Amino acid sequence: MKTYQNLGEMLTSSPEIFNYYTSLPSYIRGMIGHRSQNIHTEDELHAYADKLLRGDD
């Protein structure tokens, strides 16, 4: 799996990841944005989004 420096690099490098991210509710995107420096892989993004959508954070 490809590793990125942060969420911003991931979103600009992968149209698939960008499409997934923009499909999330805006409040989830905002919460993810606060931790964007700590998200380095697509799996981390999906896991964190899933956690937020379940209300675990």
C-alpha positions in Angstrom: 0.0 0.0 0.0 1.2 3.5 -0.9 2.2 5.8 1.9 1.6 9.5 1.7 3.0 12.4 3.7 -0.5 13.5 4.8 -4.1 13.6 3.7 -3.6 16.5 1.4 -1.0 14.7 -0.7 -3.2 11.6 -0.7 -6.2 13.6 -2.0 -4.2 15.3 -4.8 -2.5 12.1 -5.9 -5.4 9.7 -6.1 -8.7 10.5 -7.8 -10.3 7.4 -6.2 -9.3 8.5 -2.7 -10.5 12.0 -3.4 -13.9 10.7 -4.6 -14.2 8.6 -1.4 -13.3 11.5 0.8 -15.7 13.9 -0.9 -18.5 11.4 -0.6 -18.3 11.5 3.2 -20.6 13.8 5.1 -19.1 17.3 5.6 -18.9 16.9 9.4 -16.8 13.8 9.0 -14.5 15.5 6.5 -14.0 18.3 9.0 -13.1 15.9 11.8 -10.7 14.0 9.5 -9.2 17.4 8.4 -8.2 18.1 12.0 -6.0 15.0 11.9 -4.9 15.2 8.3 -1.2 15.2 9.3 -1.7 11.7 10.9 -3.3 10.0 7.9 -0.7 8.4 5.6 -2.5 5.5 3.9 -5.9 4.8 2.3 -6.5 2.2 4.9 -5.9 4.7 7.7 -8.4 7.1 6.0 -11.1 4.4 5.7 -10.5 3.2 9.3 -10.8 6.6 10.8 -13.8 7.6 8.7 -15.5 4.3 9.7 -14.8 5.0 13.3 -16.2 8.5 13.1 -19.3 7.2 11.2 -19.9 4.7 14.0 -19.5 7.4 16.6 -16.5 5.8 18.3 -14.5 9.0 18.6 
